């Protein structure tokens, strides 16, 4: 058997010694004091960088106008939409869903009646402009004999310095087959556009939009939806319950190119009793 020769013993691995050298107490070839100094240095170094970035951000934000966009041009086009995601669906079946709609309607009214939206020529959230939809946030009622009434609201986005060139802006809505392709085109609901003449005048006065401080919030067109009990009673078993409403924006009765549609949905049952 060959005898052990200490000269041939390579000793501890070089890489292990680099991680931690038991003889010199070095970690990654640095002492604890060196590591402490490095940690302190980089702490203050990155703290200074963060502070510098924060100061630059604050200074740059001071140059922005809250009311005037910084990016304008031909890529910004008028778009039609409802003012809240929860105002796209009117649910006469489920109280929870109806309450989402109700809360969103209340918040919309609060937004338009806030102090910062009061000014000469600003769109007034009133019965004169919204008709029967001025205060349409009703509590949920599952009684099948109760009136089923709600309102949808639509408006164009605020586009800096955009104007329809003294032409007449208007909105129109129609029942559609919707996203499923099987929507009822003659549902048991009556649809009524509220105060169309007043809204047309408000739209003409609102544009061109230059700032929220100067123009306020955009005019809202209200659409009242009412359950027609006679039509409901005449529905057959094969009539679709899927009900969709599509609204569009027009200039001189011609649809605004690329303005898109506001697509709404009404949910109900044959007797509109909830949770049965």
Secondary structure, 3 states (H helix, E strand, C coil): CCCCCHHHCCCCCHHHHHHEECCCCEECCECHHHHHHHHHHHHHHHHHHHHHHHHHHHHHHHCCCCCCCCCCCCCCCCCEECCCHHHCEEECCCHHHHHHHHHHHHHHHHHHHCHHHCCCCCCCCCHHHHHHHCCCCCCCCCCCCCCCEEEEEEEECCCECCCCCCCCEEEEEEEECCCCCCCCCCCCEEEEECCHHHHHHHHHHHCCECCHHHHCCCCCEEEEEEECHHHHHCCCCCCCCCEEEEEEEEECCEECCCCCCEEEEEECCCCCCCCC
